[in-house]
Amino acid sequence: MQEILIKNELSIEKSRPGRRGVRYAKAQKKASDYLPAGYLRQENPRLPELSEFDTVRHFTRLSQQNYCLDGQFYPLGSCTMKYNPKAYDTLSVLEPFAKAHPFAPESAVQGTLEILYNLQELLKKITGLAAFTLQPAAGAHGELTGILTARAYHDAHNGANRTEVIVPDTAHGTNPATANMAGYTVVNIKSAPNGCVDKEALKAALTDKTAVVMLTVPNTVGLFETDIREIAEMVHKVGALLYMDGANFNALIGLAKPADFGVDIMHLNLHKTFGAPHGGGGPGSGPVGAAEHVAPYLPQPLVTFENGHYTLAQRPESMGKMKAFYGNIAVCIRGYCYLRQFDATTLKEIAENAILNANYVRARLKGKFNAFFDRNCMHECVLTIDPHSMNGVHTSDIAKRLLDYGFYAPTIYFPLIVPEAIMVEPTETESKEMLDAFISAMERIYEEVCTDAQVVKEAPHTQPVRRIDEVSAARQPNLRW
Amino acid sequence: MFTPTTQKDKEEMLQKIGVSSIEELLQQIPSQFLYPTLDLPHALTEAELTAHIHELAAKNKPLKNFIGAGMYEHFIPAAVPALSSRGEFLTAYTPYQAEASQGTLQTIYEFQSCVCALMNMDVATASHYDGATAMTEAVLAAARITGRKEVIVSTLLHPHYKEVLTTYTRHAGLTITEAKVQTNATLAIKELQAQLSDKTACFVLPTPNFLGNLEDAQAVSEVVHAAGALLVAVVNPISLGVVQTPGEYNADFAVCEGQPLGNPISFGGPGLGIMAAKKAYVRQLPGRIVGIAKDHDAKRAFVLTLQAREQHIRREKASSNICSNEALCALNAVIYLTLLGPQGLREVAELNLERAHQLADLINAIPGFKAGTGAPFFNEFLVSCPMTAKEVIEKMAERGIAAGHDLGNTCTAMKNCLLVCATELRTESELKAYADALRGI
């Protein structure tokens, strides 16, 4: 009904010549009075012409065509879609923070620097590592920072001949892509039947050419690498470094310190474990920590505290710079707020509840949707289905059908080693009632699969659009108006 | 409480799982690691946290800002944060489930479209971490496209951008050299021409350059293309309201720091990396791109597309490792550009131009100080001082003014040089107050 009256138009389609949303004071002279003719823009850009109210309506309507964590449960594995406390929304953008310029005199930005320094210190405490940089803007950016830091370490330790990075087949795609971007050859190793690292395969792959082994802990099938200490020793024995992808750190926070495992370098995701929102895809923040022997090679500058003054310190052995300035500061402020709201006991409870919730979902769905590895999991569980016994219904159909029930889809078809994977990470901030509702939805979808599979295969039915033919977009790309 | 699970819930859940305690679920973690001692400060309540953060914020000193050098203070209309901070945008995930993410996807499509219009380019990506990483990824794409390994950058590229480029590409087999500058702090195009060869993958042209001057981009483009190399333009997005666009001078890639488009400075981050390119290079672009598709009823819908370039599909063969980007900052930018429209963009650009030139004139009237180098500039310019820039900055800070960026930090030969910026936010009386203060030091 509404669709007939209010079309879902692009802003440019709503545009009418002469409308505008903001007005500025008039300059006294024209641009041509200041710049040579050849330096001037010839035609105005084709931007929409909308009133302020048009613009507010347009973007408000668009926002309403989104699922969001504030409204729905996101059972997205490996993404840690947990509640983003509202206090941080305001605190992270207080005017003195928002207006602080990266080239302002240090005496004028002591408040910002103090927060960054304290955050570095807190991250050191919860991981046991010796130093942290806050520069990386995202998890993958952190990975690249970490691997280039490892490379700088090896270059300084006669390790220039080390050309390989070992990555398990369960790793996020960013791991191998990162190693390649850092100029390394990727050596993929298979996982053992229990879902953990195959130590024999690792042993065979480790040589004096190995620079780094990248491990996600807990791994992407939701299991802790029980032999991590032994693995670290194997890695160190050949002179390589152990990199820990900390995307899943929500399972460990307060429970264990990666430095104790023998981890040399790791990244954390402030937009996962530390309560910062995902913003529809970013900005994130991916701080990188390093053990004592690797710390000098982290990017520069780091924030230090000397003689009562916080300062941005240059570092002579540093690998360089990963970003024009010092990090996604507004996201770092959120991370700092998070770590100040919890002490050691409550952090531990957060991890425990994350693990409890994942196991509850796994146990309740057993029989209809079984875990690929039938054992207790950490903060997420990876389920699998067999389309042959499900009337030809695939994981993607179940994901789309969940949208109709008011739930976002789980992470699907990942990790790649699990066929038809459905990866569920409830996080600790969902209540038992919400988990029960999700479980009921999954059970009803299972019933539909048996009685009316077509309704599942054609889902979603309740979204602003029906199922999208993604291939149609790539055939003749339309990427702009 | 952050976690809603009650003791009763916990007991029921453990029973369903079939274990007697949480510890039983943790058995996969070797006990030697479990429950380490953590020396953390006591937990603050929300009220205590709020007071604590306000206290820290008060330690930042509000100075009237005349610093640019890569991050610029512009007016942000109230509707920008009001809309982008809606929970529906702020707490949404990456729009992989397109049917449930049409809002975010359409805003990205509109962002890409506005970027293309602003730059006069064919295609744009959904965003990158910041201007420096967007530029670096464009250089890497240019090397892949041309199969060449040598990169030339202007000496007047932002020093931090140079550092990021070097850090990222140190192991990519690229050599990076710098192109020389003339005495008026613009590019020596003849010398660049001699430097270019059939091994040059691309030339990186910042305009305005780090010292604020606009380059003769048309002439640069011609010599770069004559050598079969690609042109990567690094621009100021607000300047494009009046200044010749990358598309007009035939740039192959156009990148910029998009922060000036509706995003606060926030001590340098989050920034907004913007990348646009010619259509021919679309399949070499890094990162997410949104396109139009059809749904089951042949209705228009938006999806992430050309994903075969990306890490989650291609793994080590991907065009980049980028995953998370700066979607929310891109949303700020598209709301900002929608509010301004073509007319507002022109007006704000003209005001920047005017305020910076007015300030330069005021400074030139002060004995011992010289503003500008004689080359055209936009909203930022070089000031030579009769003392060190450091001293000027300290004395001006005492008067409540952030006088500019100390160029001595980049190059000791420029220790008496200051980079000064005036955007549309600096009123004429503030410009006058700046000049009066400078005269008084």
Contacts between the chains, C-beta under 8 A, distances in Angstrom:
chain1	res1	chain2	res2	distance
A	8	B	300	7.8
A	10	B	106	7.2
A	10	B	109	7.5
A	10	B	110	6.3
A	10	B	113	7.7
A	11	B	110	5.6
A	11	B	338	5.3
A	12	B	110	7.6
A	12	B	113	6.8
A	15	B	341	7.9
A	19	B	341	7.3
A	20	B	339	7.8
A	20	B	340	7.4
A	20	B	341	4.9
A	20	B	343	5.6
A	20	B	344	5.7
A	21	B	77	7.1
A	21	B	79	7.0
A	21	B	338	6.8
A	21	B	339	3.5
A	21	B	340	7.0
A	21	B	341	6.8
A	21	B	344	7.3
A	22	B	77	4.9
A	22	B	339	4.7
A	22	B	340	5.7
A	22	B	344	5.2
A	23	B	344	7.1
A	23	B	347	7.6
A	24	B	75	7.9
A	24	B	344	6.5
A	24	B	347	4.2
A	24	B	348	5.4
A	24	B	351	5.8
A	24	B	424	6.3
A	25	B	351	6.5
A	25	B	424	7.8
A	26	B	347	7.2
A	27	B	347	7.2
A	27	B	350	4.0
A	27	B	351	5.2
A	27	B	353	7.2
A	27	B	354	4.4
A	28	B	354	6.4
A	29	B	354	6.2
A	30	B	350	7.2
A	31	B	242	3.9
A	31	B	349	7.2
A	31	B	350	5.5
A	31	B	353	5.9
A	34	B	353	5.0
A	34	B	354	7.3
A	34	B	357	5.5
A	34	B	376	7.3
A	35	B	214	7.1
A	35	B	242	7.1
A	35	B	243	7.1
A	35	B	353	7.2
A	35	B	376	5.0
A	36	B	376	6.0
A	38	B	216	7.4
A	38	B	218	6.4
A	38	B	244	7.3
A	39	B	214	5.6
A	39	B	216	7.8
A	39	B	243	6.2
A	39	B	244	5.5
A	39	B	376	5.8
A	40	B	242	6.3
A	40	B	243	6.9
A	40	B	244	6.1
A	41	B	240	6.5
A	41	B	241	7.3
A	41	B	242	5.7
A	41	B	243	5.9
A	41	B	244	5.7
A	41	B	245	5.8
A	41	B	248	7.2
A	42	B	244	7.6
A	42	B	248	6.3
A	44	B	342	3.8
A	44	B	343	7.5
A	44	B	345	7.8
A	44	B	346	6.5
A	45	B	114	7.8
A	45	B	117	4.0
A	45	B	118	5.1
A	45	B	120	7.5
A	45	B	240	7.4
A	45	B	245	8.0
A	45	B	342	5.5
A	45	B	345	6.7
A	46	B	117	4.4
A	46	B	342	7.4
A	47	B	114	5.9
A	47	B	117	5.5
A	47	B	118	7.4
A	47	B	337	5.5
A	47	B	338	7.2
A	47	B	340	7.1
A	47	B	341	5.2
A	47	B	342	5.0
A	47	B	345	6.6
A	48	B	114	8.0
A	48	B	338	5.2
A	48	B	341	6.3
A	49	B	341	4.5
A	49	B	342	7.0
A	49	B	343	7.4
A	50	B	338	5.8
A	50	B	339	7.5
A	50	B	341	6.9
A	52	B	77	7.5
A	52	B	79	5.8
A	52	B	339	6.3
A	55	B	79	6.2
A	55	B	83	7.8
A	55	B	335	6.8
A	55	B	338	5.1
A	55	B	339	5.3
A	56	B	79	5.6
A	56	B	82	7.6
A	56	B	83	6.5
A	58	B	338	7.2
A	59	B	83	4.4
A	59	B	107	7.1
A	59	B	335	5.9
A	59	B	338	7.8
A	60	B	83	6.8
A	60	B	86	7.3
A	61	B	103	8.0
A	62	B	102	7.7
A	62	B	103	4.0
A	62	B	104	7.9
A	62	B	106	5.5
A	62	B	107	5.7
A	63	B	83	7.4
A	63	B	86	4.8
A	63	B	88	3.7
A	63	B	89	5.3
A	63	B	103	5.3
A	64	B	88	6.4
A	64	B	103	6.7
A	65	B	102	4.2
A	65	B	103	3.9
A	65	B	106	7.4
A	66	B	88	4.8
A	66	B	89	6.8
A	66	B	92	4.9
A	66	B	100	7.2
A	66	B	101	5.8
A	66	B	102	7.2
A	66	B	103	3.8
A	66	B	104	5.6
A	67	B	92	6.5
A	67	B	93	7.8
A	67	B	97	7.4
A	67	B	100	4.2
A	67	B	101	6.6
A	68	B	87	5.6
A	68	B	88	4.6
A	68	B	89	7.4
A	68	B	90	7.5
A	68	B	91	4.6
A	68	B	92	4.4
A	69	B	87	7.7
A	69	B	91	3.8
A	69	B	92	7.2
A	69	B	93	7.4
A	70	B	87	3.5
A	70	B	88	7.2
A	70	B	90	7.8
A	70	B	91	4.7
A	71	B	87	7.2
A	71	B	88	7.1
A	74	B	93	5.9
A	76	B	93	6.2
A	79	B	93	6.4
A	81	B	93	6.1
A	83	B	2	7.1
A	84	B	90	7.4
A	84	B	91	5.6
A	85	B	2	7.7
A	85	B	46	7.9
A	87	B	46	5.2
A	87	B	49	6.4
A	87	B	50	6.3
A	89	B	85	6.4
A	89	B	90	7.3
A	91	B	49	7.4
A	91	B	50	6.6
A	91	B	53	4.4
A	91	B	54	7.9
A	93	B	81	7.7
A	93	B	264	6.7
A	93	B	266	7.5
A	94	B	53	7.0
A	94	B	54	7.0
A	94	B	57	4.5
A	95	B	57	7.7
A	95	B	62	7.9
A	96	B	57	4.2
A	96	B	58	6.8
A	96	B	60	3.8
A	96	B	62	6.6
A	97	B	57	5.9
A	97	B	60	6.9
A	97	B	266	6.4
A	97	B	267	7.1
A	98	B	264	3.8
A	98	B	265	6.9
A	98	B	266	5.5
A	99	B	60	7.9
A	99	B	62	7.0
A	99	B	65	7.0
A	99	B	73	6.8
A	99	B	264	7.0
A	99	B	265	6.3
A	100	B	60	5.3
A	100	B	265	6.7
A	100	B	266	7.0
A	100	B	267	4.3
A	101	B	65	6.0
A	101	B	67	4.9
A	101	B	71	6.2
A	101	B	73	7.4
A	101	B	265	5.5
A	101	B	267	7.2
A	101	B	268	7.9
A	101	B	402	6.5
A	102	B	70	7.7
A	102	B	71	6.0
A	102	B	265	7.5
A	102	B	267	5.4
A	102	B	268	3.5
A	103	B	67	5.1
A	103	B	69	5.3
A	103	B	70	8.0
A	103	B	71	7.7
A	103	B	405	4.7
A	103	B	406	7.8
A	104	B	63	6.6
A	104	B	65	7.7
A	104	B	67	6.4
A	104	B	402	5.4
A	105	B	63	7.8
A	105	B	393	6.0
A	105	B	394	7.3
A	105	B	397	5.3
A	105	B	402	7.1
A	107	B	61	6.9
A	107	B	397	7.2
A	108	B	60	6.4
A	108	B	61	4.1
A	108	B	63	5.4
A	108	B	397	6.7
A	108	B	402	6.9
A	109	B	60	5.5
A	109	B	61	7.9
A	109	B	267	6.5
A	110	B	59	4.6
A	110	B	60	6.8
A	111	B	56	4.4
A	111	B	57	5.4
A	111	B	58	6.7
A	111	B	59	3.4
A	111	B	60	4.1
A	112	B	56	8.0
A	112	B	60	5.9
A	112	B	267	5.0
A	114	B	56	5.8
A	114	B	59	6.5
A	115	B	53	8.0
A	115	B	56	5.7
A	122	B	40	7.0
A	125	B	38	6.1
A	125	B	39	6.1
A	125	B	40	6.1
A	126	B	38	6.4
A	126	B	40	7.5
A	128	B	36	7.3
A	137	B	129	3.8
A	137	B	130	6.9
A	137	B	133	7.6
A	137	B	269	6.9
A	137	B	270	6.9
A	137	B	271	7.9
A	137	B	324	7.6
A	137	B	326	7.3
A	138	B	129	6.7
A	138	B	322	7.5
A	138	B	323	6.5
A	138	B	324	3.6
A	138	B	325	7.4
A	139	B	323	6.6
A	139	B	324	6.3
A	140	B	311	7.2
A	140	B	321	4.7
A	140	B	322	5.8
A	140	B	323	4.5
A	140	B	324	6.7
A	141	B	129	5.9
A	141	B	133	7.7
A	141	B	322	7.6
A	141	B	324	7.9
A	143	B	321	6.7
A	144	B	168	7.8
A	144	B	321	6.0
A	148	B	167	6.6
A	148	B	168	8.0
A	148	B	170	7.7
A	148	B	171	7.6
A	151	B	171	6.4
A	172	B	312	7.7
A	172	B	323	8.0
A	173	B	310	7.7
A	173	B	311	4.0
A	173	B	312	4.2
A	173	B	313	7.2
A	173	B	314	7.5
A	173	B	315	4.9
A	173	B	318	7.1
A	173	B	323	7.9
A	174	B	311	5.2
A	174	B	312	7.8
A	174	B	321	5.1
A	174	B	323	5.3
A	176	B	311	7.7
A	176	B	315	4.3
A	176	B	316	3.8
A	177	B	311	3.7
A	177	B	314	7.4
A	177	B	315	6.0
A	177	B	316	5.9
A	177	B	318	4.5
A	177	B	320	7.0
A	177	B	321	3.7
A	178	B	321	4.3
A	179	B	316	6.7
A	180	B	316	4.2
A	180	B	317	7.5
A	180	B	318	7.6
A	180	B	321	7.6
A	181	B	168	7.8
A	181	B	172	7.8
A	181	B	320	6.9
A	181	B	321	5.1
A	182	B	171	5.9
A	183	B	170	7.9
A	183	B	171	3.0
A	183	B	172	5.9
A	183	B	173	7.4
A	184	B	171	7.8
A	186	B	315	7.8
A	186	B	316	4.3
A	223	B	28	6.5
A	224	B	28	4.3
A	224	B	29	5.2
A	226	B	28	5.3
A	226	B	29	7.6
A	226	B	30	6.5
A	228	B	30	7.9
A	229	B	30	7.0
A	229	B	32	7.9
A	252	B	29	8.0
A	254	B	38	6.5
A	255	B	26	7.1
A	255	B	29	6.8
A	255	B	34	6.3
A	255	B	35	6.7
A	256	B	29	5.9
A	256	B	33	4.2
A	256	B	34	6.2
A	256	B	36	6.5
A	257	B	33	7.3
A	257	B	36	5.0
A	257	B	38	8.0
A	260	B	32	7.5
A	260	B	33	5.1
A	260	B	36	6.6
A	261	B	33	6.7
A	271	B	324	7.1
A	277	B	90	5.0
A	277	B	91	4.9
A	278	B	91	7.0
A	278	B	92	6.7
A	278	B	93	5.1
A	278	B	94	6.7
A	278	B	324	7.8
A	279	B	89	7.2
A	279	B	90	5.9
A	279	B	92	7.5
A	279	B	327	5.4
A	279	B	328	3.3
A	279	B	331	7.8
A	280	B	89	5.8
A	280	B	90	7.9
A	280	B	92	4.5
A	280	B	93	7.3
A	280	B	94	6.9
A	280	B	95	6.5
A	280	B	101	7.6
A	280	B	104	4.0
A	280	B	107	7.8
A	280	B	327	4.2
A	280	B	328	6.3
A	280	B	331	7.0
A	281	B	93	7.6
A	281	B	94	4.1
A	281	B	95	6.9
A	281	B	104	7.2
A	281	B	126	7.2
A	281	B	288	6.9
A	281	B	324	6.3
A	281	B	325	5.6
A	281	B	327	3.5
A	281	B	328	8.0
A	282	B	127	7.2
A	282	B	270	7.7
A	282	B	324	4.3
A	282	B	325	4.5
A	282	B	326	4.8
A	282	B	327	4.8
A	282	B	328	6.7
A	282	B	329	7.7
A	283	B	129	7.9
A	283	B	269	7.6
A	283	B	270	3.6
A	283	B	324	7.4
A	283	B	325	7.9
A	283	B	326	4.7
A	283	B	327	7.7
A	283	B	328	6.2
A	283	B	329	6.1
A	284	B	324	4.2
A	299	B	167	7.5
A	319	B	167	6.3
A	320	B	163	5.8
A	320	B	164	7.5
A	320	B	166	6.1
A	320	B	167	3.1
A	320	B	170	7.4
A	321	B	132	8.0
A	321	B	160	6.3
A	321	B	163	4.1
A	321	B	164	5.2
A	321	B	167	5.5
A	322	B	133	7.7
A	322	B	164	6.5
A	322	B	167	6.2
A	322	B	168	7.6
A	323	B	129	6.0
A	323	B	130	5.6
A	323	B	132	6.3
A	323	B	133	6.4
A	323	B	164	6.6
A	323	B	269	7.0
A	323	B	271	7.6
A	324	B	70	5.8
A	324	B	130	5.2
A	324	B	131	6.1
A	324	B	132	3.9
A	324	B	133	8.0
A	324	B	158	7.0
A	324	B	160	4.4
A	324	B	161	6.2
A	324	B	164	6.4
A	324	B	257	7.0
A	324	B	268	6.8
A	324	B	271	6.7
A	325	B	70	7.5
A	325	B	71	7.1
A	325	B	130	7.4
A	325	B	160	7.1
A	325	B	267	7.1
A	325	B	268	2.5
A	325	B	269	5.5
A	325	B	271	7.1
A	326	B	267	6.6
A	326	B	268	5.5
A	326	B	269	6.7
A	327	B	268	7.8
A	327	B	269	5.3
A	328	B	269	4.3
A	328	B	270	4.3
A	329	B	266	5.1
A	329	B	267	4.3
A	329	B	268	6.6
A	329	B	269	4.9
A	329	B	270	7.7
A	330	B	264	7.8
A	330	B	266	4.8
A	330	B	269	7.2
A	330	B	270	6.0
A	331	B	269	7.9
A	331	B	270	6.5
A	333	B	53	7.5
A	337	B	49	6.0
A	337	B	53	6.6
A	339	B	40	7.5
A	340	B	41	6.8
A	340	B	43	7.5
A	340	B	44	5.0
A	340	B	49	5.7
A	340	B	52	6.8
A	341	B	2	7.5
A	341	B	43	5.9
A	341	B	44	5.8
A	341	B	46	7.4
A	341	B	49	5.8
A	342	B	2	7.3
A	342	B	40	7.9
A	342	B	43	5.3
A	343	B	40	5.3
A	343	B	41	7.2
A	343	B	42	5.6
A	343	B	43	4.2
A	344	B	37	7.8
A	344	B	38	3.9
A	344	B	39	7.9
A	344	B	40	5.0
A	346	B	2	7.3
A	346	B	43	5.9
A	347	B	38	7.3
A	347	B	40	7.4
A	348	B	35	7.0
A	349	B	3	6.2
A	350	B	2	6.7
A	350	B	3	6.2
A	352	B	22	5.0
A	352	B	26	7.7
A	353	B	3	4.6
A	353	B	5	5.1
A	355	B	22	7.2
A	355	B	25	5.4
A	355	B	26	7.0
A	356	B	5	6.9
A	356	B	10	6.6
A	356	B	13	5.8
A	356	B	14	7.3
A	356	B	17	7.8
A	356	B	22	6.2
A	356	B	25	6.9
A	357	B	5	7.6
A	357	B	13	7.7
A	359	B	13	7.9
A	359	B	17	4.8
A	359	B	19	7.8
A	359	B	25	5.7
A	360	B	13	4.5
A	360	B	16	6.1
A	360	B	17	6.0
A	362	B	17	7.8
A	363	B	16	5.3
A	363	B	17	4.5
A	363	B	18	6.6
A	364	B	16	6.1
A	376	B	17	7.7
A	376	B	19	7.3
A	376	B	24	7.6
A	376	B	25	5.1
A	376	B	27	7.3
A	376	B	28	6.9
A	378	B	28	7.3
A	399	B	97	6.9
A	400	B	97	7.8
A	400	B	99	6.7
A	403	B	97	6.7
A	403	B	99	6.0
A	403	B	100	4.9
A	408	B	93	7.0
A	408	B	97	6.5
A	408	B	100	6.3
A	409	B	97	4.9
A	409	B	100	7.5
A	414	B	312	7.7
A	428	B	2	7.4
A	428	B	3	4.7
A	428	B	5	7.3
A	429	B	2	6.4
A	429	B	3	6.4
A	429	B	4	7.0
A	430	B	4	7.5
A	431	B	4	4.1
A	431	B	5	7.1
A	431	B	9	7.6
A	432	B	4	7.8
A	432	B	5	6.6
A	432	B	9	4.3
A	432	B	12	7.2
A	432	B	13	6.5
A	458	B	296	7.0
A	460	B	99	5.0
A	460	B	100	7.5
A	463	B	99	4.1
A	463	B	100	5.9
A	463	B	102	7.5
A	464	B	99	7.4
A	464	B	102	4.8
A	465	B	98	7.7
A	465	B	99	5.7
A	465	B	102	6.0
A	465	B	295	4.2
A	465	B	299	5.9
A	465	B	301	4.2
A	466	B	99	7.5
A	466	B	295	4.3
A	466	B	296	3.6
A	466	B	297	5.2
A	466	B	299	7.1
A	467	B	99	6.6
A	467	B	295	6.4
A	467	B	296	4.8
A	468	B	98	5.0
A	468	B	99	6.2
A	468	B	293	5.1
A	468	B	294	7.3
A	468	B	295	4.9
A	468	B	296	7.8
A	468	B	301	4.7
A	468	B	303	5.4
A	469	B	293	5.8
A	469	B	294	5.5
A	469	B	295	7.2
A	469	B	296	7.6
A	470	B	98	7.2
A	470	B	293	6.1
A	470	B	303	5.1
A	470	B	305	7.1
A	472	B	293	4.7
A	472	B	294	5.0
A	473	B	291	4.1
A	473	B	292	6.3
A	473	B	293	3.7
A	473	B	303	5.0
A	473	B	305	4.0
A	474	B	291	7.3
A	474	B	305	5.2
A	474	B	306	5.6
A	474	B	307	7.9
A	474	B	308	7.7
A	477	B	282	6.6
A	477	B	289	7.9
A	477	B	291	5.0
A	477	B	305	6.2
A	477	B	306	6.4
A	478	B	291	5.6
A	478	B	292	4.1
A	479	B	109	7.5
A	479	B	112	5.8
A	479	B	123	5.2
A	479	B	124	7.5
A	479	B	282	7.2
A	479	B	289	6.0
A	479	B	290	7.1
A	479	B	291	5.0
A	479	B	292	8.0
A	479	B	305	7.5
A	480	B	109	7.3
A	480	B	112	5.1
A	480	B	113	4.1
A	480	B	116	4.7
A	480	B	122	7.8
A	480	B	123	6.6
A	480	B	124	6.9
A	481	B	110	8.0
A	481	B	113	4.4
